[in-house]
Amino acid sequence: MGQDEYIHHHSFYITKELRQALHGHKSLILWFTCLSGSCKSTIVNMVDGRLHEKGISTYIGW
């Protein structure tokens, strides 16, 4: 049994292009990985603040 049979494409009504038009900028994913206790949360909060100051919409998913 291959892994491909568990992967299904979904068509969403709200596309990436619609989200980008709404927010006025392209979308991007920043993925922070590191050891526990290595200040990831501190760095993420600083980056989030800087992006917010520039008018860029953000979402932090823990």
FILOKE-241991 format. One record per atom (N, C-alpha, C, O): residue number from 1; chain; atom name; residue in one letter; x, y, z. Coordinates in Angstrom, 3 decimals, padded with zeros to 6 digits, always signed. Example, Ala and Ser with C-alpha at 12.3 -4.5 7.8 and 13.67 -1.06 7.14 Angstrom:
BEGIN
 seq mol atom type        X        Y        Z
   1   A    N    A +013.190 -005.690 +007.800
   1   A   CA    A +012.300 -004.500 +007.800
   1   A    C    A +013.200 -003.300 +007.800
   1   A    O    A +014.236 -003.319 +008.465
   2   A    N    S +012.850 -002.250 +007.080
   2   A   CA    S +013.670 -001.060 +007.140
   2   A    C    S +012.900 +000.030 +007.870
   2   A    O    S +013.409 +001.138 +008.039
//
This chain:
BEGIN
 seq mol atom type        X        Y        Z
   1   A    N    M +000.850 -001.174 +000.000
   1   A   CA    M +000.000 +000.000 +000.000
   1   A    C    M +000.896 +001.238 +000.000
   1   A    O    M +001.653 +001.447 +000.948
   2   A    N    G +000.823 +002.053 -001.038
   2   A   CA    G +001.639 +003.259 -001.125
   2   A    C    G +001.029 +004.420 -000.371
   2   A    O    G -000.180 +004.466 -000.144
   3   A    N    Q +001.865 +005.344 +000.008
   3   A   CA    Q +001.394 +006.529 +000.729
   3   A    C    Q +000.505 +007.401 -000.145
   3   A    O    Q -000.363 +008.103 +000.372
   4   A    N    D +000.704 +007.370 -001.463
   4   A   CA    D -000.061 +008.224 -002.366
   4   A    C    D -001.560 +008.004 -002.280
   4   A    O    D -002.329 +008.929 -002.541
   5   A    N    E -001.992 +006.815 -001.924
   5   A   CA    E -003.432 +006.578 -001.871
   5   A    C    E -004.088 +007.272 -000.673
   5   A    O    E -005.315 +007.350 -000.599
   6   A    N    Y -003.278 +007.776 +000.263
   6   A   CA    Y -003.808 +008.491 +001.422
   6   A    C    Y -003.753 +010.008 +001.226
   6   A    O    Y -004.216 +010.762 +002.082
   7   A    N    I -003.195 +010.448 +000.115
   7   A   CA    I -003.085 +011.869 -000.181
   7   A    C    I -004.160 +012.240 -001.202
   7   A    O    I -004.209 +011.685 -002.300
   8   A    N    H -005.013 +013.181 -000.824
   8   A   CA    H -006.115 +013.587 -001.684
   8   A    C    H -006.055 +015.093 -001.904
   8   A    O    H -005.892 +015.857 -000.953
   9   A    N    H -006.187 +015.516 -003.149
   9   A   CA    H -006.231 +016.943 -003.475
   9   A    C    H -007.614 +017.485 -003.144
   9   A    O    H -008.630 +016.864 -003.457
  10   A    N    H -007.640 +018.638 -002.513
  10   A   CA    H -008.905 +019.299 -002.189
  10   A    C    H -008.945 +020.636 -002.903
  10   A    O    H -007.951 +021.363 -002.926
  11   A    N    S -010.072 +020.960 -003.477
  11   A   CA    S -010.276 +022.266 -004.091
  11   A    C    S -010.999 +023.142 -003.080
  11   A    O    S -012.112 +022.823 -002.659
  12   A    N    F -010.372 +024.240 -002.692
  12   A   CA    F -010.957 +025.139 -001.702
  12   A    C    F -011.552 +026.355 -002.401
  12   A    O    F -011.031 +026.818 -003.415
  13   A    N    Y -012.640 +026.860 -001.853
  13   A   CA    Y -013.306 +028.029 -002.423
  13   A    C    Y -012.419 +029.269 -002.288
  13   A    O    Y -012.281 +030.044 -003.234
  14   A    N    I -011.829 +029.448 -001.123
  14   A   CA    I -010.938 +030.584 -000.896
  14   A    C    I -009.538 +030.156 -001.325
  14   A    O    I -008.888 +029.346 -000.664
  15   A    N    T -009.093 +030.713 -002.439
  15   A   CA    T -007.792 +030.343 -002.982
  15   A    C    T -006.687 +031.202 -002.384
  15   A    O    T -006.947 +032.215 -001.734
  16   A    N    K -005.466 +030.783 -002.613
  16   A   CA    K -004.306 +031.554 -002.177
  16   A    C    K -004.346 +032.950 -002.791
  16   A    O    K -004.033 +033.936 -002.124
  17   A    N    E -004.730 +033.030 -004.055
  17   A   CA    E -004.795 +034.322 -004.744
  17   A    C    E -005.838 +035.255 -004.117
  17   A    O    E -005.601 +036.457 -004.003
  18   A    N    L -006.986 +034.709 -003.712
  18   A   CA    L -008.006 +035.524 -003.059
  18   A    C    L -007.506 +036.048 -001.713
  18   A    O    L -007.747 +037.204 -001.366
  19   A    N    R -006.814 +035.198 -000.960
  19   A   CA    R -006.253 +035.640 +000.332
  19   A    C    R -005.208 +036.726 +000.124
  19   A    O    R -005.168 +037.708 +000.865
  20   A    N    Q -004.361 +036.546 -000.890
  20   A   CA    Q -003.322 +037.534 -001.162
  20   A    C    Q -003.938 +038.869 -001.566
  20   A    O    Q -003.452 +039.924 -001.159
  21   A    N    A -004.994 +038.831 -002.355
  21   A   CA    A -005.675 +040.059 -002.760
  21   A    C    A -006.306 +040.756 -001.551
  21   A    O    A -006.258 +041.982 -001.441
  22   A    N    L -006.889 +039.980 -000.660
  22   A   CA    L -007.521 +040.528 +000.534
  22   A    C    L -006.506 +041.233 +001.427
  22   A    O    L -006.766 +042.324 +001.935
  23   A    N    H -005.350 +040.601 +001.613
  23   A   CA    H -004.344 +041.130 +002.544
  23   A    C    H -003.338 +042.065 +001.878
  23   A    O    H -002.593 +042.764 +002.564
  24   A    N    G -003.312 +042.080 +000.555
  24   A   CA    G -002.448 +043.005 -000.153
  24   A    C    G -000.987 +042.597 -000.217
  24   A    O    G -000.125 +043.419 -000.528
  25   A    N    H -000.703 +041.347 +000.070
  25   A   CA    H +000.670 +040.850 -000.042
  25   A    C    H +000.655 +039.351 -000.274
  25   A    O    H -000.335 +038.674 +000.003
  26   A    N    K +001.765 +038.841 -000.784
  26   A   CA    K +001.875 +037.410 -001.041
  26   A    C    K +001.966 +036.639 +000.272
  26   A    O    K +002.364 +037.183 +001.302
  27   A    N    S +001.595 +035.380 +000.216
  27   A   CA    S +001.654 +034.529 +001.396
  27   A    C    S +003.011 +033.845 +001.484
  27   A    O    S +003.705 +033.669 +000.482
  28   A    N    L +003.371 +033.466 +002.700
  28   A   CA    L +004.658 +032.846 +002.969
  28   A    C    L +004.551 +032.061 +004.262
  28   A    O    L +003.831 +032.454 +005.179
  29   A    N    I +005.257 +030.970 +004.330
  29   A   CA    I +005.314 +030.187 +005.565
  29   A    C    I +006.722 +030.281 +006.128
  29   A    O    I +007.699 +030.022 +005.425
  30   A    N    L +006.821 +030.651 +007.389
  30   A   CA    L +008.084 +030.589 +008.117
  30   A    C    L +007.948 +029.467 +009.133
  30   A    O    L +007.040 +029.487 +009.964
  31   A    N    W +008.827 +028.507 +009.073
  31   A   CA    W +008.742 +027.347 +009.950
  31   A    C    W +009.986 +027.331 +010.825
  31   A    O    W +011.093 +027.108 +010.333
  32   A    N    F +009.810 +027.564 +012.110
  32   A   CA    F +010.931 +027.609 +013.042
  32   A    C    F +011.056 +026.255 +013.743
  32   A    O    F +010.124 +025.800 +014.406
  33   A    N    T +012.195 +025.633 +013.591
  33   A   CA    T +012.454 +024.375 +014.289
  33   A    C    T +013.786 +024.482 +015.011
  33   A    O    T +014.751 +025.037 +014.487
  34   A    N    C +013.821 +023.952 +016.202
  34   A   CA    C +015.054 +023.954 +016.990
  34   A    C    C +014.780 +023.188 +018.279
  34   A    O    C +013.676 +022.689 +018.494
  35   A    N    L +015.765 +023.103 +019.106
  35   A   CA    L +015.623 +022.400 +020.368
  35   A    C    L +014.688 +023.138 +021.320
  35   A    O    L +014.537 +024.357 +021.251
  36   A    N    S +014.074 +022.378 +022.196
  36   A   CA    S +013.206 +022.956 +023.214
  36   A    C    S +014.018 +023.930 +024.072
  36   A    O    S +015.157 +023.646 +024.442
  37   A    N    G +013.418 +025.075 +024.381
  37   A   CA    G +014.082 +026.062 +025.222
  37   A    C    G +015.134 +026.892 +024.506
  37   A    O    G +015.978 +027.512 +025.152
  38   A    N    S +015.094 +026.911 +023.170
  38   A   CA    S +016.128 +027.626 +022.411
  38   A    C    S +015.653 +028.994 +021.915
  38   A    O    S +016.206 +029.527 +020.953
  39   A    N    C +014.644 +029.560 +022.555
  39   A   CA    C +014.145 +030.913 +022.268
  39   A    C    C +013.317 +031.024 +020.992
  39   A    O    C +013.167 +032.123 +020.458
  40   A    N    K +012.777 +029.915 +020.490
  40   A   CA    K +011.936 +029.997 +019.293
  40   A    C    K +010.761 +030.941 +019.507
  40   A    O    K +010.485 +031.781 +018.650
  41   A    N    S +010.072 +030.821 +020.620
  41   A   CA    S +008.897 +031.658 +020.889
  41   A    C    S +009.278 +033.129 +020.932
  41   A    O    S +008.539 +033.974 +020.427
  42   A    N    T +010.408 +033.442 +021.523
  42   A   CA    T +010.877 +034.825 +021.596
  42   A    C    T +011.140 +035.365 +020.198
  42   A    O    T +010.733 +036.481 +019.875
  43   A    N    I +011.817 +034.584 +019.372
  43   A   CA    I +012.126 +034.998 +018.004
  43   A    C    I +010.846 +035.148 +017.187
  43   A    O    I +010.686 +036.122 +016.451
  44   A    N    V +009.936 +034.184 +017.315
  44   A   CA    V +008.669 +034.239 +016.580
  44   A    C    V +007.892 +035.490 +016.956
  44   A    O    V +007.344 +036.162 +016.082
  45   A    N    N +007.835 +035.812 +018.236
  45   A   CA    N +007.110 +037.003 +018.674
  45   A    C    N +007.756 +038.278 +018.148
  45   A    O    N +007.053 +039.229 +017.806
  46   A    N    M +009.072 +038.311 +018.080
  46   A   CA    M +009.766 +039.481 +017.543
  46   A    C    M +009.489 +039.641 +016.047
  46   A    O    M +009.214 +040.745 +015.578
  47   A    N    V +009.561 +038.537 +015.300
  47   A   CA    V +009.279 +038.573 +013.861
  47   A    C    V +007.829 +038.985 +013.629
  47   A    O    V +007.550 +039.806 +012.755
  48   A    N    D +006.916 +038.427 +014.398
  48   A   CA    D +005.496 +038.762 +014.281
  48   A    C    D +005.281 +040.257 +014.506
  48   A    O    D +004.530 +040.894 +013.767
  49   A    N    G +005.931 +040.815 +015.514
  49   A   CA    G +005.809 +042.248 +015.805
  49   A    C    G +006.326 +043.104 +014.667
  49   A    O    G +005.689 +044.089 +014.291
  50   A    N    R +007.480 +042.740 +014.112
  50   A   CA    R +008.056 +043.504 +012.998
  50   A    C    R +007.147 +043.456 +011.770
  50   A    O    R +006.934 +044.476 +011.114
  51   A    N    L +006.616 +042.282 +011.462
  51   A   CA    L +005.721 +042.150 +010.313
  51   A    C    L +004.451 +042.962 +010.530
  51   A    O    L +003.956 +043.610 +009.608
  52   A    N    H +003.929 +042.926 +011.743
  52   A   CA    H +002.724 +043.701 +012.074
  52   A    C    H +002.972 +045.199 +011.887
  52   A    O    H +002.118 +045.912 +011.358
  53   A    N    E +004.141 +045.671 +012.321
  53   A   CA    E +004.498 +047.085 +012.145
  53   A    C    E +004.508 +047.481 +010.676
  53   A    O    E +004.212 +048.628 +010.340
  54   A    N    K +004.843 +046.547 +009.802
  54   A   CA    K +004.894 +046.814 +008.367
  54   A    C    K +003.536 +046.601 +007.684
  54   A    O    K +003.427 +046.729 +006.465
  55   A    N    G +002.499 +046.275 +008.476
  55   A   CA    G +001.163 +046.086 +007.922
  55   A    C    G +000.957 +044.727 +007.266
  55   A    O    G +000.070 +044.559 +006.430
  56   A    N    I +001.776 +043.772 +007.648
  56   A   CA    I +001.680 +042.426 +007.072
  56   A    C    I +000.890 +041.538 +008.020
  56   A    O    I +001.227 +041.417 +009.198
  57   A    N    S -000.161 +040.918 +007.499
  57   A   CA    S -000.992 +040.008 +008.306
  57   A    C    S -000.204 +038.758 +008.648
  57   A    O    S +000.505 +038.206 +007.807
  58   A    N    T -000.334 +038.322 +009.875
  58   A   CA    T +000.374 +037.121 +010.319
  58   A    C    T -000.570 +036.191 +011.069
  58   A    O    T -001.638 +036.599 +011.526
  59   A    N    Y -000.162 +034.957 +011.184
  59   A   CA    Y -000.865 +033.965 +012.001
  59   A    C    Y +000.186 +033.057 +012.589
  59   A    O    Y +001.017 +032.516 +011.860
  60   A    N    I +000.164 +032.883 +013.882
  60   A   CA    I +001.099 +031.976 +014.546
  60   A    C    I +000.320 +030.730 +014.932
  60   A    O    I -000.624 +030.802 +015.718
  61   A    N    G +000.708 +029.607 +014.389
  61   A   CA    G +000.073 +028.333 +014.718
  61   A    C    G +001.010 +027.505 +015.569
  61   A    O    G +002.089 +027.126 +015.112
  62   A    N    W +000.624 +027.222 +016.778
  62   A   CA    W +001.488 +026.424 +017.652
  62   A    C    W +001.141 +025.018 +017.455
  62   A    O    W +001.735 +024.142 +018.084
//
